[in-house]
Amino acid sequence: MAGSLVLMGSGETSPTMVEIHRAAARTLRPGARAVLLDTPYAFQENHADISARARRYFAHSVGLDVEVATGITGADWVFSGPGSPTYALERWAGSGVAGDLRARIRAREGVTVLASAAACTAGLATVPVYEIYKVGAEPHWREGLGLLESLGLRAVLIPHFDNTEGGTHDTRFCYLGERRLSRMERELPPGTAVLGLDEHTALVIDLDSESVRVAGRGGLTVRLPGSQAFLPAGTGTDLAGLRRLAEGAADAPAPPPPPREERETHAEATLEESIRACEEAFRAAAGRPDPVAAAQTVLDLETEMVKWAADTEEDSGGVEQAREVLRLLIARLGEQAAAETRRARSLPCLVEALLALRGELRAQGRYDVADALRAALVRGGITIEDTPGGPRWAPAP
C-alpha cells in the first residue's frame, strides 16, 4: 500500500475536499482499517456529534467505513481534524500516539490525513491557537510532532493561512495576524520555515515517489525571514524542491503555477460563496420581479446546506449561517407574495376606474385620448375587448 501524508488547511469534511479524500482512499487495500482520531475536539460537549457527522461524510462521500478511536495501531488510514492542537498534543504524547504517528511517516506507510488543528501539530513547533487567540496568552510556540522533520523539512505548519473571518482585524495565519506571526517567527530555531496552508487547500505528499502536490482552492506559502514563495493549487513539485524552498536556497525558484483554467476547473465553491451567490440571485429575481426564480434560489440554498451538513468546521458559521439566510429569504418570499396579493386586490378597482374614464372620453368624442389610454392599459398587461355590453378586461396571460 502506498504511503502518503495529506495536510489540509480547513474544510476537511466539506464538499471542497471530497476529491482529495477519494484520491487518497483509492490507494488503500480492500478492507483497509480506517481510524478517526477524535482527540483534538474530545473536550467539547458536542464531540459525539462531530464524530458522527465526520463518519457520515467519509461513508457517503468518500466510501470509507471509519471507526472513532484513541489509538492508531494497525490502521491503514488515519484522520484527525478540528479542535485544539495543544489539547491533542498533550494527550498524544502521553498515550504513545505521537510516536506512532512519527513512525508511520518514517516508515512511509499508510495514509495519514491531518487537517486544521491536527495539521497544526505536524511541524517542529505548534501554534497554540486557543491559548493565544481565544484566551489572550502571549504569542508563543509549543513543541510539535515533528512529522515534517522525518521528511527533511525543518518547518512549522500553519493552517487557515488566508483566513478573513476577522473582517476589521487581521485573522490570517490561523488567527494570529501579521503582528503576532512576525514576532513568533523570530523565536523559531534558525533555518525554520513557515508552511502556510490556505483554507480548503491540501498539501499532498506521496511518501513513496516523494512527489508533492498542492490541491484545493488556495495555495501553500513557504515563508522565511525576508522572503516567501507561493504555490497555488494545482502546483506539482517534489520533496527535494520543497526542501530547497524551505531552506531558502538561492537556486530554488518556486515551481511554475498551473494554467488559470485548470485551477478554476477544480475550484469547488465554499458554502460561504454559495450563500452569497444565492443572496445575489434572489435580489436580482425579486427586483425583476420573478417569483419563480426567487423561489428557486431558496431551493438551491437548501441543497447546498444538505451538501455541507457533515462539515465539522464551525468557525465561520457554516450551515447555521446558511440556515439564517434561508429563513431570511423565505421571509422575503412571503413579503413579496403579500405585496403581489395586495396589488392583485387593488387591480380591479384601478382598471375599472380607467375604463370608466375611457368611456367618458369616447362619449365626449375624444377618441385620440381614449385610444391612448387603452394602449397604456395594454402595455401594462391588461387585455381589453369592446363588446355591445361594454368593455371586458383581463390580465394578459
Buried (B, 14 or more C-beta within 10 A) or exposed (E): EBBBBBBBBBBBBBBBBBBBBEBBBEBBEEEBBBBBBBBBBBEBEEBEEBBBBBBBBBBEBBEBEBEBBEEBEEBBBBBBBBBBBBBBBBBBEEEEBBEBBBEBBEEBBBBBBBBBBBBBBBBBBBBBBBBBBEEEEEBBBBBBBBBBBBBBBBBBBBBBBBBEBEEEEBBBBBBBBEEBBEEBBEEBEEEBBBBBBBBBBBBBBBBEEBBBBBBBBBBBBBBBBEEBBBBBBBBBBBBEBBBBBBBBEEEBEBBEBBEEEEBEEBBBBBBBBBBEBBBEBBEBBBEEEEBEBBBBBBEBBBEBBEBBBBBBBBBBBBBEBBBEBBEEBBEBBEEBEEEEEEEEEEBEEEBEEBBEEBEEBBEEEBEEEBEEBBEEBEEEEBEBEEEEEEBEBEEEE
